[in-house]
Structures are given as structure tokens and as C-alpha cells.
């Protein structure tokens, strides 16, 4: 069943056609990743689905029963309202029902008997049932859980939207969408401004929304691999759908392109053969056959011609061999610490890096990743400790702000300055990979946007690398193809690389070691750090195994404590000392299913019910369950049922143990 669709739509801006005739249907439960080069029209298509923009022609339809929620890259929030109020606006219907419940309760208080009292009771009962069905009692808890998982503190809830940073506003908009309960979610770059923990939580939350339809524009390839079940590629004003996630798309796209090139080559050979026959026999005994072939060939060219397949994406290989290698040890840190005001970011970091190490620095927002990188670059000073670079180390620092570009140069001149021997054609090919083509390569650095300056700086760095490179969020502002170019270039780099990135696909491709920074876990503790040997995927597996072991140890301790507390008294003690409850139990009537069980069978049942109770408690504490009203209602029902069953079983044990 289609939730929404666009049919034969077109859109142009200032005379430039973005797309002319595309159609796309969204089915229930589809999670579509919308990809393509910058400027292909991904955001425009999302806005048309959302009803924010109208197509120039064609039509948009949305199922009458469907509700939609749209997350844009520019959050639309009331700057004068608090964060909590703006996020809670998605529950306006529930708030209205709650207000009506209060009004019905007031009516019951004013009229203690009679028809009006009876009517108020009926209305209150009806409203309460509706309120509970919609999960009304859990509104506040759901809001708190989502905001906490997206990095907001309790203090942030009362701040006006105007006091939030751009990243916080984006996360507030995302929280509102996740709480909306909409049938169709339209998300434009939802992973911007999220740290690794938030990204993982968002992925798991979206995965749990099985029947919700989603269209997601994202450059986060790792996110697309974990969340979507279809890829729609926009390119050259057309769209093409691929089943599966991003990795499946890469395989299928390559296969389709190969098939198209073969079909096109066969077609061109056939056309050439027919044209040669027509040329040779256009006059003479075979002229009639030649005219027939000419008619069929003209029909082929107008009706059934296989389109020329697009050229292979340019993949200019940059060889990053350093001119002068460093010594065997590139870097050594001993006891490095940094504090800002009262907050200790990191403490006593000590490690050494051999030449050629590719180190990724990861951790949640606010733990000091970029601060540490700036300390290594000499732009900040550590409070304590020592940093020693190795012999002949030369350092290049790729920042998110680029003060080392010449504002008077054009893009072409700036790139040429990094490698004067580069030919004009190679320079243009490189510029195109970093999304500069046509007249844009003649633009002055001074008039470029922040993202454009980042791309120029990245291209320059790859043209003339030092033997040690520091990089702060290098894939920001790069499309997927350009990220692949950078990854391939760094793969050939034989120096030392230290980077901070939230791009997990990039981390996995480039880094072979991770420095994990973590905040203090408990009051009185300091921040933690550790060095992990392996890729980001290896780290995830190790972290999951470690969490499982910690959970098992915690459960074992809890089980031991509970067994000690709930240990049934011995038969001898039971005979000499009976509690009032057990005395009362001798006269109770057991449920039929318990009366047939032996004492040992009841004890086994109690153990099973205690396990079920622990699972129910864990479900109630799981943010993914709390997020979905239906799952939360089921978890509460399970907990209530198992509590009741456990109470009955304990009473049965007391009765049978006498």
C-alpha cells in the first residue's frame, strides 16, 4: 500500500532544470536512502514530498490516513519557547484530551449526583480510556528519554530555543520527529551534529519502527547500511531504485553499469553494421532490402535505442608518498591533561605512535577530541604532561576553519600553488572531484562558503602532504564520491595520520587504531581513555562483548543478592516459627494450576517468574521500548502480569512448605 507518491514531477530554479519527469512511490515500511551528487535535487524532492514546495508540473499524493513529519537542515522552531515545550508540541492532541479530562473531573466535583454527575463520569471514563490508549501517562517519560539520548541535560529543558546552538536545534527537531508517531518520516541529513553514541541510538530507534515509512537524505554511508532497505539514486535529472542497503547498492550499481555498457556496445555494433549495409546497397538489386533496414533502424533510434550509459565516476588516484619520512617513533605523549574551567576533559593520557600509524580519536561530544588535536598541532597548551614529536616529523593540520588559504587566489590558483608542476587538465580533474567545475574554479577564495573552503583545503593537502597529518572532521562538506577519493588517497599515504571524525565508514576505511575518550561515568571519577588496536568495526564488536560480560557479572551479583534475601526458611525453622502471613496461608485456597504442583515444582516456577520479572524490568528501562507507545503498553502489561503471578507462586510456596 502506497503511503505517498510523486508522479511525473519536474522542478527548475532560475532556468536550471533540477529534474523534469520523475516518479516515486513510497510503500508502508520502506526505508529509502536518497543519494546522489550535490545539486541532484535530493532536498528538493524531499520538500515536495513534505508539501513544503510544489513541483512545476506533475502531482504529489499522500494517503488520507497517513501523517508525516519532516526534518529539514534548517530547524523551524519558535525561538521564544523552551526546548521542552517545543518538543512536547507533538502531543497537542493528548494535551487537549488531558484538558478535557480535567474539565470532566471538575464537573464531577460540582455535581455530586444526578444526571449531570452521571454524564461527567461517562465522559471522564471515555476520555481516560482514549488518553491511556494513546499512551498519555507516558508522555513526560518519553520526552525525557529521547532528549537525554540526544545529548540534552535536565538544565537544557528549560532553555529557550534561542539559547541553543545550531547543532542542538537540529537535535531538538529530530527529537520532535521521533516522538511524533507519524506514518511517514522525511529526514534531511539527520546524522549531522550527532556523536557516535547518538548515531548508534538513532539507528536502533529507526530500525525498531518496522511499519513506518522513511525517506532519508544522508551522506553517512554507515548509517545508510544499518537503517535503509532501499536506495534511490538521483543523477542527471533521473532516479533509479536499488533494493537493499548502501553496500548492496554499490554491488548492484556496478553490475547494472556493466550490463548497460555491454548492451550499448552491442547496439552500436548493430547500428554500424546496418548503416554499412544501407550505404553499400542503397542503390542496385538490394535497394529494397536496404530501404527496409533503414526504416527499421530509424524506428530503433527513435523508440528502442539503449541510452548511452553514464561515464564511470572519475576516480583520480592521488599518490600520497611522502618526500621525507619521519623517524620510527612519530609521537609520544606522557601524562597529558586538559581542563576548561571546572570541567576536566581528559587526564593523564600516555601512549606512543610508531611511524605509519593511522589513529582515529573517537568519543561523545564534549570529551575534548578536537581540543587534543589542537594541542598536538601546537595551537593549544596542555595543562600537564609532555608531547614529543619524533625525528624529522613535519605536521600538516586540516582544520574545520581554514586560515591558511589565500583569499585573493581563485580556486584554480590555490590548487596550482600546492603543486606548480600539475598540468591544467589534472588540476581541473582534481577540482571536479571536489565539486568545482565550470566557472566555479575561477571564484575567489574570499567569496567561497565555509564548506567550499574546506574542499579546497582538502584538495591542497592531498596534493602536497607532510609526513604527519592531523585532520579534524575531514569528510564534512564532501559528497560520497569525494569521500571515496579521499579514502583512496589516504590508503596510499605512508606517513602518520591522526584524525577526529564522526564518519564511521571513513574511520573503518582509514584507521587501524583508535583512541577512545570517555567522560566520567560516576561522580568523583575522572574522564577515561584507552587505546584500541583495530578498526572501528573491530572496536564495536569488542565493546559489545565487553558490555555483555559486564551485564552478566552485574546479573550474577544481583541474582546472588536476591537469592540470599529470598532464600526460603528451612522446614525446621518453618515448623517452629511461622509468620502471620504463612499462618494465614494455611487457610487460603490455591489456584488450580498451583495446587497440582509439588513444592519443588513451585520453587522452579518462582525462579522462572523472577527471570521474567527481570526481563520485564529491563524492557521498561529500554529507551527503544519507551519510544513506542504500543511496545511500552505491552511491557507494562507484561510486568503487571508477572508481578501478580510471582505473588501467587510465593504464597503457594508458603502454603506447601508448612
C-alpha positions in Angstrom: 0.0 0.0 0.0 1.4 3.4 -1.0 1.8 5.9 1.8 2.8 8.7 -0.7 3.8 9.2 -4.3 5.0 11.7 -6.8 4.1 11.2 -10.5 5.9 12.8 -13.5 7.0 15.8 -11.5 9.5 18.4 -12.6 11.3 21.3 -10.9 13.6 24.1 -12.1 15.3 27.0 -10.3 16.2 30.2 -12.2 16.1 28.5 -15.5 18.1 25.4 -14.4 16.2 22.2 -14.5 16.8 20.0 -11.5 14.6 17.1 -12.7 12.0 17.0 -15.5 9.9 13.8 -15.2 10.4 11.6 -12.2 8.0 9.3 -10.3 8.5 7.6 -7.0 6.1 5.6 -4.8 6.6 5.0 -1.1 5.2 1.8 0.3 4.4 1.0 4.0 7.6 0.1 5.9 10.0 1.1 3.2 13.1 2.9 4.5 14.6 4.7 1.5 18.0 6.2 1.4 18.0 9.0 -1.2 21.6 9.5 -2.6 23.3 11.3 -5.4 25.8 14.1 -6.1 25.3 17.6 -4.6 22.8 19.5 -6.7 21.0 16.4 -8.0 17.8 17.6 -6.2 17.6 15.3 -3.2 16.5 18.0 -0.8 14.1 19.4 -3.4 12.4 16.0 -3.8 12.1 15.7 0.0 10.5 19.1 0.3 8.0 18.2 -2.5 7.0 15.0 -0.6 6.7 17.1 2.6 4.4 19.7 0.8 6.9 22.5 1.6 7.5 23.1 -2.1 5.3 22.5 -5.1 6.5 20.8 -8.3 6.4 22.9 -11.5 4.4 20.1 -13.1 3.2 16.6 -12.1 1.4 15.6 -8.9 2.0 14.6 -5.3 -0.3 12.4 -3.4 -0.3 11.4 0.3 -2.7 8.8 1.8 -5.5 10.4 3.7 -4.8 8.2 6.7 -1.1 9.0 6.8 0.6 11.6 8.9 4.1 12.9 8.0 7.0 14.5 9.9 9.7 16.4 8.1 13.2 17.1 9.5 15.0 19.8 7.4 18.6 21.0 7.6 17.3 24.4 8.9 15.2 23.7 12.0 11.9 25.6 12.2 11.4 26.1 16.0 9.9 29.0 17.9 13.0 30.8 19.4 11.0 32.2 22.4 9.6 28.8 23.6 11.6 26.4 25.8 13.1 23.2 24.5 10.7 21.1 26.5 7.7 22.9 25.2 8.7 22.8 21.6 9.4 19.1 21.7 6.2 18.4 23.5 4.1 20.1 20.9 3.8 16.8 19.0 1.4 15.7 21.8 -1.1 18.5 21.3 -3.9 16.0 20.8 -3.1 14.2 24.0 -2.7 17.5 25.9 -6.2 18.5 24.6 -7.6 15.2 25.9 -6.0 15.7 29.2 -7.5 19.2 29.5 -10.9 17.7 28.8 -10.4 15.1 31.5 -9.7 17.9 34.0 -12.9 19.6 32.9 -14.9 16.4 33.3 -13.4 15.9 36.8 -14.3 19.5 37.7 -17.9 18.7 36.5 -18.0 15.6 38.7 -16.8 17.7 41.7 -19.5 20.3 41.1 -22.3 17.8 40.6 -22.0 15.0 43.2 -25.2 13.3 42.0 -27.9 13.4 39.3 -27.8 13.2 35.5 -25.0 15.8 35.1 -22.8 13.8 37.5 -23.5 10.5 35.7 -22.8 12.2 32.3 -19.5 13.6 33.7 -18.4 10.2 34.9 -19.2 8.6 31.5 -17.3 11.4 29.7 -14.3 11.1 32.1 -14.2 7.3 31.6 -14.3 7.7 27.8 -11.6 10.3 27.8 -9.4 8.4 30.2 -9.6 5.3 28.0 -8.7 7.3 25.0 -5.8 9.0 26.8 -4.4 5.7 28.1 -4.8 4.1 24.6 -2.6 6.9 23.1 0.0 6.5 25.9 -0.9 9.7 27.6 0.6 8.7 31.0 4.0 8.1 29.4 4.3 11.5 27.6 6.8 13.0 30.0 8.9 9.9 30.3 9.2 9.5 26.6 10.2 13.2 26.1 12.8 12.9 28.9 14.3 9.7 27.4 14.6 11.0 23.8 16.1 14.3 24.8 18.6 12.6 27.1 19.7 10.1 24.4 20.2 13.1 22.1 22.6 14.7 24.5 20.4 17.2 26.4 20.8 17.7 30.1 17.9 18.4 32.6 19.0 22.0 32.7 18.7 22.3 28.9 14.9 21.5 29.0 14.1 25.0 30.4 16.3 26.9 28.0 14.7 28.9 25.2 15.3 27.7 21.7 17.2 31.0 21.0 19.8 29.9 23.6 20.6 26.6 21.8 23.5 26.1 19.4 22.7 25.2 15.7 23.5 21.5 16.5 21.2 21.5 19.5 18.4 23.0 17.4 18.8 20.2 14.8 18.7 17.6 17.6 15.6 19.2 19.1 13.9 19.0 15.7 14.9 15.3 15.4 13.5 14.6 18.9 10.2 16.1 17.9 10.0 13.9 14.8 10.9 10.7 16.7 8.1 11.4 19.3 5.5 12.4 16.6 4.3 8.9 15.9 4.0 9.9 12.2 3.5 7.3 9.5 5.9 8.9 7.0 9.3 10.4 8.2 11.2 12.6 5.8 14.8 13.2 7.1 17.3 15.6 5.5 20.8 14.8 6.9 19.6 13.6 10.3 23.0 12.5 11.4 24.5 16.0 11.4 25.6 17.1 14.9 25.3 13.6 16.4 28.2 11.9 18.2 28.8 8.2 17.9 26.6 7.2 20.8 23.7 9.3 19.5 24.2 7.8 16.0 24.0 4.3 17.3 20.9 5.1 19.4 19.2 6.7 16.4 19.9 3.8 14.2 18.5 1.3 16.7 15.4 3.5 17.2 14.7 3.8 13.5 15.3 0.1 13.0 12.6 -0.6 15.6 10.0 1.4 13.7 9.1 -1.6 11.5 5.9 -0.2 9.9 7.0 3.4 9.5 7.9 4.6 6.0 11.0 6.8 5.8 12.9 8.8 3.1 16.4 9.7 4.3 18.9 12.0 2.6 22.3 11.3 4.1 26.0 11.2 3.2 26.6 8.8 6.2 27.3 5.6 4.4 27.5 3.6 7.7 24.1 4.9 8.7 22.6 4.0 5.3 24.0 0.5 5.6 22.3 0.0 9.0 19.0 1.7 8.5 17.6 1.7 5.0 16.2 -1.2 2.9 16.1 0.6 -0.4 18.4 3.1 -2.2 17.1 5.6 -4.7 19.9 7.3 -6.6 19.2 10.7 -8.2 21.6 11.7 -11.0 21.3 13.8 -14.2 17.6 14.6 -13.6 16.6 10.9 -13.3 16.1 8.4 -10.4 16.9 4.7 -10.1 15.8 2.4 -7.3 18.0 -0.4 -5.8 16.8 -3.0 -3.2 18.9 -3.3 -0.1 21.2 -1.0 1.8 24.2 1.1 0.7 26.6 -1.8 0.3 24.0 -3.7 -1.8 23.6 -0.6 -3.9 27.4 -0.4 -4.6 27.3 -4.0 -5.9 24.1 -3.7 -7.9 25.0 -0.3 -9.4 28.3 -1.7 -10.7 26.5 -4.8 -12.2 23.9 -2.6 -13.9 26.5 -0.2 -15.3 28.5 -3.2 -16.7 25.3 -4.6 -18.3 24.4 -1.3 -19.8 27.8 -0.8 -21.3 27.7 -4.2 -22.9 24.2 -3.6 -24.3 25.2 -0.2 -25.6 28.3 -1.7 -27.3 26.2 -4.4 -28.9 23.7 -1.9 -30.1 26.3 0.4 -31.6 27.9 -2.6 -33.4 24.5 -3.5 -34.8 23.8 0.1 -35.9 27.2 0.3 -37.6 26.6 -2.9 -39.4 23.1 -1.8 -40.6 24.4 1.6 -41.7 27.2 -0.1 -43.7 24.7 -2.4 -45.5 22.5 0.6 -46.3 25.5 2.6 -47.6 26.6 -0.3 -49.8 23.3 -1.5 -51.2 21.2 1.7 -51.2 21.1 1.5 -54.9 21.0 -1.6 -57.0 19.4 -5.0 -56.7 19.3 -4.9 -52.9 17.9 -1.4 -52.6 14.5 -2.6 -51.3 16.1 -4.5 -48.5 18.3 -1.5 -47.8 15.3 0.8 -47.5 13.6 -1.7 -45.2 16.7 -1.8 -43.0 16.8 2.0 -43.0 13.2 2.2 -41.8 13.8 -0.3 -39.0 17.0 1.5 -38.0 15.2 4.9 -37.8 12.5 3.3 -35.7 15.1 1.8 -33.4 16.8 5.1 -32.9 13.5 6.9 -32.0 11.8 4.2 -30.0 14.1 1.5 -28.6 17.5 2.9 -28.5 19.6 1.9 -25.5 20.8 5.1 -23.9 24.5 5.8 -23.6 25.5 4.7 -20.1 26.9 7.4 -17.9 30.7 7.6 -17.8 32.4 5.9 -14.9 32.7 8.2 -11.9 36.1 9.9 -12.1 38.4 8.3 -9.6 41.6 10.3 -9.8 44.2 8.4 -7.8 46.4 10.7 -5.7 49.7 9.1 -4.7 50.5 10.3 -1.2 54.0 9.1 -0.9 55.9 11.5 1.5 59.1 13.0 0.3 60.9 12.7 3.6 59.8 10.0 6.2 60.0 10.7 9.9 61.8 8.6 12.4 60.5 5.2 13.7 58.6 6.8 16.6 56.3 9.6 15.3 54.8 10.8 18.6 54.9 10.2 22.3 52.5 11.5 24.9 53.1 11.3 28.7 50.6 12.4 31.3 48.8 14.9 29.1 45.7 16.5 30.7 43.4 19.4 29.9 40.7 21.2 31.8 38.4 24.1 30.8 37.0 26.0 33.8 35.8 23.3 36.2 35.5 20.6 33.6 38.3 18.1 33.2 38.2 17.0 29.6 40.9 14.3 29.7 43.6 13.3 32.2 47.0 11.5 32.1 46.9 10.4 28.5 50.1 8.4 27.8 51.0 6.5 24.6 53.4 6.4 21.7 52.7 6.0 18.0 55.1 4.3 15.6 55.6 5.9 12.1 52.7 4.9 9.8 50.0 4.6 12.5 46.5 5.7 11.4 44.9 6.8 14.7 41.2 7.8 15.0 40.1 9.8 18.1 36.5 9.0 19.0 34.1 9.6 21.9 30.9 11.5 22.7 30.6 15.3 22.2 32.4 17.4 24.8 35.1 15.0 25.8 37.9 17.0 24.1 38.6 15.3 20.8 39.3 18.4 18.8 41.0 20.0 21.8 43.5 17.2 21.9 44.1 17.6 18.2 44.7 21.3 18.7 47.2 20.5 21.5 49.0 18.2 19.2 49.1 20.9 16.5 50.6 23.4 19.0 47.5 25.7 18.9 46.5 24.9 22.5 48.7 24.1 25.5 48.1 21.1 27.8 47.7 21.7 31.5 50.1 18.9 32.4 52.2 16.3 30.6 54.6 16.2 27.8 54.3 15.9 24.0 57.3 14.8 22.0 57.3 14.6 18.2 59.8 12.1 16.6 62.8 12.8 14.5 62.1 14.7 11.2 58.4 14.9 11.8 56.6 17.5 9.8 53.0 18.2 10.6 50.1 19.4 8.5 46.8 20.3 10.2 43.4 20.1 8.3 41.1 22.3 10.3 37.4 22.9 10.0 38.3 26.6 9.7 41.0 27.3 7.1 43.0 30.4 7.7 45.9 29.3 5.5 44.1 29.8 2.2 44.9 33.0 0.2 41.7 34.9 -0.2 43.0 36.7 -3.3 43.6 33.5 -5.2 41.0 31.7 -7.4 40.2 28.1 -6.7 42.4 27.1 -9.7 45.3 29.3 -8.5 45.1 28.0 -4.9 45.3 24.4 -6.1 48.1 25.2 -8.6 50.1 26.7 -5.7 50.2 23.4 -3.9 51.7 21.6 -6.9 53.0 24.0 -9.6 54.1 21.1 -11.9 50.5 19.9 -12.2 49.0 20.2 -15.7 45.9 22.4 -16.2 43.8 19.3 -17.1 44.9 17.4 -14.0 44.1 20.5 -11.9 40.6 20.7 -13.4 40.1 17.0 -12.9 41.1 17.3 -9.2 38.9 20.4 -8.8 35.9 18.5 -10.3 36.4 15.7 -7.7 36.0 18.3 -5.0 32.8 19.7 -6.7 34.4 22.6 -8.5 33.7 22.8 -12.2 33.0 25.2 -15.0 33.2 28.8 -13.8 33.4 27.9 -10.1 37.1 27.1 -10.4 37.6 30.8 -11.2 35.8 32.0 -8.0 38.0 33.9 -5.4 38.7 32.1 -2.1 37.3 35.2 -0.3 33.8 34.6 -1.7 33.6 30.9 -1.0 31.3 29.4 1.6 32.8 27.6 4.6 32.1 24.2 3.0 33.8 25.2 -0.3 36.9 26.4 1.6 37.0 23.1 3.3 37.0 21.3 0.0 39.8 23.5 -1.4 41.9 22.9 1.7 41.4 19.1 1.5 42.4 19.1 -2.2 45.6 21.1 -1.4 46.5 18.8 1.5 46.3 15.7 -0.7 48.5 17.3 -3.4 51.4 18.0 -1.1 51.2 16.0 2.2 53.6 16.2 5.1 54.8 13.0 6.7 52.3 13.5 9.6 48.7 14.7 9.0 46.2 15.9 11.6 42.6 16.1 10.4 39.5 17.5 12.2 36.2 16.1 10.7 37.7 15.7 7.2 34.6 14.4 5.5 32.3 17.3 6.4 31.0 19.0 3.2 32.2 16.2 1.0 29.8 14.0 -1.1 30.1 10.2 -1.2 32.3 10.1 -4.3 34.7 12.7 -2.9 34.9 10.8 0.4 35.9 7.7 -1.6 38.6 9.8 -3.4 40.0 10.9 0.0 39.9 7.4 1.4 41.7 6.0 -1.6 44.3 8.8 -1.4 44.9 8.2 2.3 45.2 4.5 1.7 48.4 5.2 -0.3 49.7 7.6 2.4 52.8 6.1 4.0 53.1 8.7 6.8 51.4 9.0 10.2 47.7 10.0 10.4 45.7 11.3 13.4 42.1 12.3 12.9 38.8 13.1 14.6 35.7 12.0 12.7 32.1 11.1 13.3 32.1 9.4 9.8 32.2 5.7 10.8 32.6 4.4 7.3 35.6 6.7 6.9 37.0 5.6 10.2 36.6 2.0 9.2 38.3 2.5 5.8 41.2 4.6 7.1 42.1 3.9 10.7 43.9 0.9 12.2 44.0 2.2 15.8 41.5 4.2 18.0 42.0 6.5 20.9 38.7 6.3 22.8 37.9 9.2 25.1 35.0 8.8 27.6 33.5 11.2 30.2 33.5 10.3 33.9 30.9 7.5 34.5 30.2 8.3 38.1 30.5 11.3 40.4 34.0 11.6 41.8 35.6 9.7 38.9 37.7 11.4 36.3 37.4 11.0 32.5 38.6 7.8 31.0 40.7 7.0 27.9 42.0 3.8 26.2 43.9 2.8 23.1 42.3 0.2 20.9 44.2 -1.7 18.2 41.9 -2.4 15.3 39.3 -0.9 13.0 36.1 0.8 14.1 34.2 -2.4 13.3 36.6 -4.4 15.5 36.0 -1.8 18.3 32.2 -2.2 18.0 32.5 -6.0 18.3 34.8 -5.7 21.3 32.7 -3.1 23.0 29.5 -5.2 22.6 31.3 -8.3 24.0 32.6 -6.2 26.9 29.1 -4.8 27.6 27.7 -8.4 27.6 30.3 -9.5 30.1 29.6 -6.5 32.4 25.9 -7.2 32.2 26.4 -10.9 33.0 28.6 -10.0 36.0 26.0 -7.5 37.2 23.2 -10.0 36.9 25.2 -12.7 38.7 25.7 -10.3 41.6 22.0 -9.3 41.6 20.9 -12.9 41.5 23.2 -13.8 44.4 21.8 -10.9 46.4 18.2 -11.8 45.6 18.8 -15.5 46.4 20.2 -14.5 49.8 17.2 -12.2 50.5 14.6 -14.6 49.2 16.1 -17.8 50.5 13.1 -19.9 51.8 13.4 -20.7 55.5 14.3 -24.4 56.3 11.5 -26.8 57.1 12.7 -27.0 60.7 12.6 -23.2 61.1 9.3 -23.1 59.3 7.8 -25.5 61.8 9.0 -23.7 64.9 8.5 -20.1 63.7 5.6 -19.2 61.4 4.9 -15.7 60.2 1.5 -14.3 60.4 1.4 -14.4 56.5 2.3 -18.2 56.4 -0.3 -18.9 59.1 -2.9 -17.1 57.0 -1.7 -19.1 54.0 -2.8 -22.4 55.6 -6.4 -21.4 55.2 -6.1 -20.0 51.7 -7.4 -21.7 48.6 -4.7 -22.1 45.9 -5.4 -21.5 42.2 -6.0 -24.9 40.5 -2.8 -24.7 38.4 -0.7 -24.2 41.5 -2.4 -26.6 43.8 -1.4 -29.5 41.5 2.3 -28.6 41.6 4.8 -30.1 44.1 6.9 -27.9 46.4 10.0 -28.3 44.2 7.9 -27.5 41.1 6.7 -24.3 42.7 10.3 -23.4 43.6 11.3 -23.9 39.9 8.3 -21.7 38.8 9.4 -19.0 41.2 12.8 -18.9 39.6 11.4 -18.7 36.1 9.0 -15.9 37.2 11.9 -14.0 38.8 13.8 -14.2 35.5 10.7 -13.0 33.6 10.3 -10.1 36.1 13.9 -9.0 35.5 13.4 -9.1 31.7 10.2 -7.0 32.1 12.1 -4.5 34.2 14.8 -4.3 31.6 12.2 -3.7 28.9 10.6 -0.9 30.9 14.1 0.7 31.1 14.9 0.3 27.4 14.7 3.7 25.6 13.6 1.9 22.4 10.6 0.4 24.1 9.7 3.7 25.9 9.8 5.4 22.5 7.0 3.3 21.0 3.6 3.7 22.8 2.4 0.2 21.8 5.6 -1.5 23.0 5.5 0.4 26.2 1.9 -0.6 26.9 2.8 -4.3 26.3 5.9 -4.0 28.5 3.8 -2.6 31.4 1.2 -5.3 30.9 3.9 -8.0 31.0 5.4 -6.5 34.2 2.0 -6.3 35.9 1.1 -9.9 34.9 4.5 -11.4 36.1 4.3 -9.5 39.4 0.8 -11.0 40.0 2.0 -14.5 39.0 5.0 -14.2 41.2 3.0 -13.1 44.2 0.7 -16.1 43.8 3.6 -18.5 43.4 5.3 -17.2 46.6 2.0 -17.6 48.6 1.7 -21.1 47.1 5.2 -21.9 48.2 4.5 -20.8 51.8 1.3 -22.9 51.9 3.0 -26.0 50.6 6.2 -25.6 52.8 4.2 -25.9 56.0 
